[in-house]
Amino acid sequence: MAQEHFKDGTVSGEGEYAEGGEREGPWVFYFKNGRVKARGVYKAGRLDGEWIWYREGGGLLQQGAFEEGEQEGLWRRWHDTGEMMDVGSYRRGKKTGEWIGYDKSGEEIKRRTHR
């Protein structure tokens, strides 16, 4: 398992590299406080498949998938309160279809359709 480090020597990320030096396979990234910042998979040095990001103080930040390095499929983001911020889909890295936004109390505040 390879590691990447912050300037102070603490681990900032862990995973594997392919022969060409690109990130490959499962990776985990950390905040300086040691909590997990993000986790997911790389394929040929690009984000691939399901990824999830966390807030430094705990709780979810966002979750979604990539295909060949571009956002693809359902994505969700959360407020620091833990309530959903917005939800919608991407296709080839661009928002598509209906996106719904929520305020910090969880109340729906907007809907927008992307083409």
BELHURA-V269432 format. One record per residue. N is the residue number from 1. RES is the residue in one letter. OMEGA is omega in whole degrees, -180 to 180 (* if undefined). D_FIRST is the distance of its C-alpha to the first C-alpha in Angstrom with 2 decimals. Layout:
n=N res=RES omega=OMEGA d_first=D_FIRST
n=N res=RES omega=OMEGA d_first=D_FIRST
//
This chain:
n=1 res=M omega=178 d_first=0.00
n=2 res=A omega=177 d_first=3.80
n=3 res=Q omega=170 d_first=6.65
n=4 res=E omega=-173 d_first=10.24
n=5 res=H omega=169 d_first=13.17
n=6 res=F omega=180 d_first=16.82
n=7 res=K omega=-179 d_first=19.50
n=8 res=D omega=176 d_first=19.93
n=9 res=G omega=178 d_first=16.44
n=10 res=T omega=-176 d_first=15.36
n=11 res=V omega=177 d_first=12.11
n=12 res=S omega=180 d_first=13.18
n=13 res=G omega=179 d_first=10.24
n=14 res=E omega=177 d_first=6.66
n=15 res=G omega=-179 d_first=5.55
n=16 res=E omega=174 d_first=5.66
n=17 res=Y omega=174 d_first=8.65
n=18 res=A omega=-179 d_first=11.59
n=19 res=E omega=-179 d_first=13.63
n=20 res=G omega=178 d_first=15.83
n=21 res=G omega=179 d_first=13.37
n=22 res=E omega=175 d_first=13.66
n=23 res=R omega=-177 d_first=11.31
n=24 res=E omega=178 d_first=11.12
n=25 res=G omega=-177 d_first=10.82
n=26 res=P omega=176 d_first=10.26
n=27 res=W omega=174 d_first=9.70
n=28 res=V omega=178 d_first=11.04
n=29 res=F omega=-174 d_first=13.11
n=30 res=Y omega=167 d_first=15.05
n=31 res=F omega=178 d_first=18.50
n=32 res=K omega=180 d_first=19.27
n=33 res=N omega=177 d_first=20.65
n=34 res=G omega=178 d_first=17.30
n=35 res=R omega=179 d_first=18.45
n=36 res=V omega=178 d_first=16.62
n=37 res=K omega=-178 d_first=18.03
n=38 res=A omega=174 d_first=16.83
n=39 res=R omega=179 d_first=14.78
n=40 res=G omega=-174 d_first=14.99
n=41 res=V omega=172 d_first=14.03
n=42 res=Y omega=174 d_first=14.21
n=43 res=K omega=-178 d_first=16.12
n=44 res=A omega=177 d_first=16.90
n=45 res=G omega=-180 d_first=15.91
n=46 res=R omega=176 d_first=18.24
n=47 res=L omega=-176 d_first=18.19
n=48 res=D omega=180 d_first=19.02
n=49 res=G omega=-174 d_first=20.25
n=50 res=E omega=176 d_first=20.58
n=51 res=W omega=177 d_first=19.37
n=52 res=I omega=179 d_first=20.40
n=53 res=W omega=-179 d_first=20.97
n=54 res=Y omega=174 d_first=22.16
n=55 res=R omega=-177 d_first=24.58
n=56 res=E omega=180 d_first=23.74
n=57 res=G omega=-178 d_first=26.30
n=58 res=G omega=-180 d_first=25.21
n=59 res=G omega=-178 d_first=26.40
n=60 res=L omega=174 d_first=25.69
n=61 res=L omega=178 d_first=26.14
n=62 res=Q omega=-179 d_first=25.78
n=63 res=Q omega=177 d_first=24.51
n=64 res=G omega=-175 d_first=24.85
n=65 res=A omega=177 d_first=23.59
n=66 res=F omega=173 d_first=23.06
n=67 res=E omega=-178 d_first=24.09
n=68 res=E omega=175 d_first=23.27
n=69 res=G omega=180 d_first=22.48
n=70 res=E omega=178 d_first=25.75
n=71 res=Q omega=-176 d_first=26.60
n=72 res=E omega=176 d_first=28.06
n=73 res=G omega=-174 d_first=29.75
n=74 res=L omega=176 d_first=30.31
n=75 res=W omega=178 d_first=29.15
n=76 res=R omega=173 d_first=29.89
n=77 res=R omega=-178 d_first=29.91
n=78 res=W omega=171 d_first=30.97
n=79 res=H omega=177 d_first=33.09
n=80 res=D omega=176 d_first=32.11
n=81 res=T omega=-176 d_first=34.66
n=82 res=G omega=178 d_first=32.52
n=83 res=E omega=178 d_first=35.10
n=84 res=M omega=177 d_first=34.34
n=85 res=M omega=176 d_first=34.89
n=86 res=D omega=-179 d_first=35.07
n=87 res=V omega=179 d_first=34.21
n=88 res=G omega=-175 d_first=34.62
n=89 res=S omega=173 d_first=33.20
n=90 res=Y omega=171 d_first=31.90
n=91 res=R omega=-179 d_first=32.59
n=92 res=R omega=175 d_first=30.96
n=93 res=G omega=-180 d_first=30.07
n=94 res=K omega=178 d_first=33.57
n=95 res=K omega=180 d_first=35.03
n=96 res=T omega=178 d_first=37.25
n=97 res=G omega=-176 d_first=39.66
n=98 res=E omega=173 d_first=40.49
n=99 res=W omega=-180 d_first=38.51
n=100 res=I omega=178 d_first=39.57
n=101 res=G omega=-178 d_first=39.21
n=102 res=Y omega=175 d_first=39.71
n=103 res=D omega=-175 d_first=40.67
n=104 res=K omega=178 d_first=39.00
n=105 res=S omega=179 d_first=41.26
n=106 res=G omega=179 d_first=40.20
n=107 res=E omega=177 d_first=43.40
n=108 res=E omega=-180 d_first=43.32
n=109 res=I omega=177 d_first=44.39
n=110 res=K omega=173 d_first=44.08
n=111 res=R omega=178 d_first=43.60
n=112 res=R omega=177 d_first=43.12
n=113 res=T omega=178 d_first=42.99
n=114 res=H omega=180 d_first=41.01
n=115 res=R omega=* d_first=41.97
//
